[in-house]
Amino acid sequence: MSLVHRGTKKFLQINLALFAAGFVTFVTLYDVQPLLPVFAAEFGVSAALSSLPLSLATCTMAVSMLVAGTLSETWGRKRIMTGAMLITSAIAILTAFSNSLPTLATLRFLQGMALAGLPAVAMAYLSEEMDPSALSSAMGLYIAGNAAGGMTGRIVTAAVTDYSSWRVALGAVGILCLITSMYFAKALPPSANFQQRPFQPRYLYTSLLQNLHNRALLYLYAVVFMLMGSFVTLYNYITFRLLAPPYNLSQTMVSWIFLAYILGSFSSAMVGKQAQRFGRSTTLLASLLVMLCGALITLLGNLVAIIIGIGIFTIGFFGSHTTASSWVGARVQTARAQASSLYLFFYYLGGSITGTTGGIFWSESGWGGVIALISVNLVIAVALTVRLAVFLKNRQAAENEAGHNQELKAGTI
């Protein structure tokens, strides 16, 4: 079994291709996020309903990923990812022709299903192909592609909407993603360590149940549910806040807050080294606390303080996501695609549920209500991380003691 090490040509080739995959995933998934106020005004709906084109996509992607991971065990990692990228790019182009909220929501529902073939399978591909010492760095670079895609999609759609229309903006994103998908299909090396298995519906359930019985993974799944819910909620409704008095910013000006994703890209790429140095639990705790501090800073009325708070929050988010996702990969020995699918199922489900719920908090309590919801999520995530660290420490101590007792017993025979 030949694993890929850091510094090699193949390491660079794989990471550039998966950077492109992450870019397409987040461009197409979140290009509608800065447009929620536009949808609310054009279609005459509430803030919560305007979030449906985003929430439906993340929800269907979360559910569909549970199947996509298993299908990739039969059809191959690269084939599933390439097909997903091409289909989601085509649907992105079709969203430009939506003439009603139900039509747009339906296309986004289908787009979420298509996108399911990317995230979980990409994580499984990296876990199989990368040497353990290179996994955290590779995962960080992949998530940096997510950050770059999320930033580009949001800024491009907001700016083009200001100067033309949201339909032109979504169409342009679709064409960009189609070109990027073609590059991915050509650049990504085929799996070297993938072991194909025939499709068995029963294996889907047994492999998922196997991972759901892993207590350490359950803690991580719960953490990322809170993590992603907090992130999506902040970015969903900060646009409503900044477009309204006393700020009255334009759609283009508001979109520049998504440049904070650049900070997220650096955070993702660097946090892998910090996790190796200080340990994953310490790194995850620190990243979650950074998120909480950033969220609380946005409560200040000063625009500069709000932007700084968003930047700090974003750094913490991508650090947390990188650490948690690599931790899942490190703790799974079998059914890697299913473990990754479950991780991302809870990740995007958190974004879907909390992201829409945040609209109710915004309507009822304003920005203070939104930050209260985010703060509760993050405090729960911190508590879960502490419990996970204690659980793993106790289990390691028990295993060491059991091993020591076995050695003593063997020595007396």
N, C-alpha and C positions, 0 to 999 in steps of 0.2 A: 504494500500500500504506500504509494508515493504522496506525501503531503507537501503543501506549498509553504515555503518559509518566507519571512520578511526579507526584502531587499532583492528578491529574484525578479526576473522579467515576467514570469507567469503571475507573481503576486500583483505586480502593477497592472497587467492586462486584465486580470479578474476584477480588481478593484475599480478600474476605470469603467468596465462594463456594468458592474453592479452600482456604481455611482450613477450611471445613466438610468438604470432601472429604478433606483430610488428617486431620481429626479422626475421621471414620468409618473411614478406612483403619486407623489405629493403634488405635482403640478395639476394633474387631472382630478385628484380627490379634493383639493382645497382651493381651486381657482374660483369657486363660487363664494368663498367665505367673506371677502370684502364687499360682495354684492348683496348681502342680506338686506341692508337698508333699501337698496334699489328694488329688490323683489317685494319688500313690504309696501313700498310706495306704488309700484306699477300694478301689482296684483291686489292691492287693498287688503292686506292681511296683517296679523300681529307679528311682533318680533319672533315669538316662538314658532309660528307657522312658517315664517320666512326662512327659518333654519332647516326646514324639511329637505330641500335639495341636498344639503350637506349631511344631515343626520341619517337620511335614508341610505345614502351611498355608504357611509361608514358602517351602518347596521347590517346591510346585506353583505358587505364585504366581510364583516366579522363572522357572520354565520357561514358564508360560502367557503371561507378559508378552512373550516373544519373538514370539508370534503376535498378541497384543492390539494391539501398536503398529502392525502392518501392517494389521489389520482397521480400525483407526481412520482409516487413509489412505483407506479406501473408504466406511465408514459414518459418518465424522465424529467429531470429538473429543468433543463434548458428548454425543452419543447413547451412545457407548461408556461414558463415565464415569458417566452417569446410570443406565444399565442395571446396571453393575457395583455401584453403591451400593445399589440397590434389592434386587438378588439377594442380596448378601452380608448385608444387614440381615435378610432373610427366613431365611437359613440360620442366622444368629446366634440367632434365636428358636427354631429347631428344635433347636439344640444343648442347649437347656434340658431336652429330653425324652430325652437320651441315658441309657441304663441300663447301658452297659458301655464299657470303653476302646476296643474296636474300633469301636463305633458312633460314639463321639465323634470318634475319629481319622478315620473316613470322612467325617463331616460337615465336619470341619476341612480335609480334603483337598479337598473340593468348594468350600469357602469360599475357599481359597487361589486356586483357578482363577477364581472370580468376582472376587476382589480385583484380579486381574491387570489388569483394565480401567481401574484408577485411576492408579497412580503414574507409569508410563511415559507415559501419554497426557497427564496433567496437566503433566509437565515439557515435553512437546512443545508443548502449548497455550501455555504461558508463553513458550517460546522463539520461537514464531511471532507472538504478539500483543504482546509487550512490546518497547519500545525498548531497545536494548542497555544504555543507562545506567540503566534501571529493572529489568533482569533479575535482578541479584543481590539487590536488595531484595525483589522479588516472590517469588523462590525462597526467600528467608529467611522471609518471612511464611507461605508455603505449608508449609515445614518446621516453622515454629512451630505450625501446626495439627496436624502430626503429633505434636509434643511434647505439646500439650494433650490430644490424643486418647489417646496412650499413657499419660499420667498419670491421666486420668479413668478409663479402662478398668480399669487396675490397682487404683486405690484403691476404686472402686465395687464391683468384683467381690470384692475381699478383705473389705471392710467388710460387704457384704450376706451373704457366705458365713459370716462370724462370727455374724451375727444370725439368719440363716435357712438357706440352703443355696447351693451353687455353681450349682445349676440355676436357682434364682430369680434369682441374680446375672446369669447369662448371658442369661436371658430379658429382664431389664430393660435390659441393654445393647442387645439387638436392637431393642427398641421405641424407645429413644432414637435409635438410628442410622437407623431408618426415618423418623422425623420430620425428622431432619437432612437426609436424602437428598431429601426432598420440597422442603425449602428450597433446596437446591443446584439442583435441576431448574428451579426458578422464577427463581433469582437470576443464574445464570451467563449472560453474553451469548454468543450464537452466535459461532463463529470468524469473524473478518473476513479473515484472511490464509491460511486453510486452502485448499489446492488438492487437490481430490478426484482420486483415480486409481482405475481399475478394479482389482478384486482379481486379482492374478496370483501364484500360488504361487511361481513362479520369482523374483519380486521379493523375496519374503521372504528367500530364501537369498542373493541377490546383494546386497541392502542390508545384511544382517547381515555378510556377508563383507567388504563395502566398509569397514565400521567396524572389523572385526577386523584389517584391514590398516593401520589408523591406529595407529602406534606410541605416540603420545601418549595416545590413548584406552586402549590396553592397559595402560599404566602406571596410569591412573586406575582402571580396572576392578580391577586387582590390589590397589590401595590400599584400595578400598571393601570388597573381600572380607575383608581383614584387619580393617578398621575395624568393620564390622557384626558379624563373628564375635566380636570382643572385647566389644562392647556387649551383645549378647544373652547371652553367657556370664556376664558379671558379674551381670546382673539375673536370669538364670535361677536361679543358685545362691546368691545372697546371701540369698534367702528361707530356704533350707535352713539356712544358717549361723545366722541370727538367730532362727529358731524353736527351734533346738537349744540345749542348755546351752553356755556359762553365761548366755546372754541370755534364753532362754525367753520370747520376746515372743509376743504373740497375733498372729493373722492380720491383724487390723485395724491393730495397732501397726506391724507390718512393712510394711504397705502405705503408710504415711506416708513411707517412703523415696522413693517415686515422686514426691513433691512436688519432688524435684530436677529434674523435668522443667520446672518453671517457670523454673529457671535456664537450661535448654536452650532454652526459647522465647525468652528475652531474647538468648541467645547467637546463635541463628539470625537473629533480626531485626537484630542489630547487626553481625554479622561481614561482611556484604556491604560495608559502608562501609570496614571495615578492609582487605578484599581489594583494593578500589579504591585505597586509600592506600599499602599496603605491597606489593601484588602477591599473586597467589594462592598461589604456591609458599611464600612466607614465612608467609602466614597459615595454610596447611595444615600446615606443619611445626610452627608454634607450637601449633596446636590438638592435633596428635597428641602432642606432648610434654606438654601439659597433661593429656591422657587418661592417659598413662603415669604421671605423678606422682600423679594421683588414685587409680589402681589400686594403686600401691605403698603409699599411705597407709592403704588398707583392711586391710593386713596387721597394723596395730597392733590390739591387743586391746581398746582403749578404744572404747566404743560411739559416743561423740561423734566420735572420730577417724574411725571407719568412715563415719559419716554425712557428715562433711566430705569425705572421700575420694571418696565416691559423687557428691557435688555437683560437685566439681572434675572428675571423670571425665566426668560428663554434660555439663558446659559444653564440654569439649574435644571430645566426640563430635559435638554438634550444630554446633559451629563447623567441624569437619572435614567433616561431611556437606554442609553448606551450601556450603562453598568448592568441594568436589570436584564437586558436582552442577552448580553454575553454570559451572564450568570446562568440563565436558562440553558444556553448551549453547553456550558461547562458541566451542568448537573445531569444531563440526559445522555444515556448510553445507547438506547434503542428508541425506535419510533421518533426520530428527531423532527421530521416534518410535522408530525402530529403535536409534539410538544410546542413547536414554534407556532403552529396554528392556534393552539389554545392560548398561548401568550398573546397573540395578536387578536384573537377573539375577544378576550377581556379588555385588551388595550383599546380597540375601536368601539366596543360596546360601551365602554366608559365614556368615550368621546361623544357617542350618539345620544346616550341617555342624559348625561349631565349637560351636554351642549344644548339640548333642547330645553331641559329643566331650567337652565340659566336664564332663558328668555322670560320665564315666569318671574324669577327673582328680579330681573331687570325691570319688568313692567310694574311690579309691586313695590320694590324697594330701591330701585336705581342701582348705581354702581356699588354702593355699600352692600346691598344684598348680594350682588354677584361675587364680591370679594369674600363675603361671609361664607358663601357656598364653597368657594375655592379653598378657603382656609380650613374648613372642616375636613374636606377631602385630603388635604396635605397632612394635617395632624394625624388622621387615621393612617395614612401611608407611612408616616414616621413610626407610629406605634407598631405597625405590622413589620417593618424592617427590623426594629429592635427585637421583636418576638422571633423573627426568623434567625437573627444572629445568635440568640440564646439557644434556640432549638438545635441549630447546627453545632454549636459548641458542646452542648450536652450530649448530642448523639456521637460526636467524635470522641468525647471522653469515654462514653460507654463502649464504643468499638475498640478503643485502645486498651481498656480494662479487660474486655473479653479476649483480645489477642494476647495480652500478657498472661491471663489465666491459662489459655491454651498452651502457651510456651512452657509454663510451669508444669502443666499436666504432662506434656510430652517429655519433659526432662525427668520426670519421676518414673516413667514406664521402663 
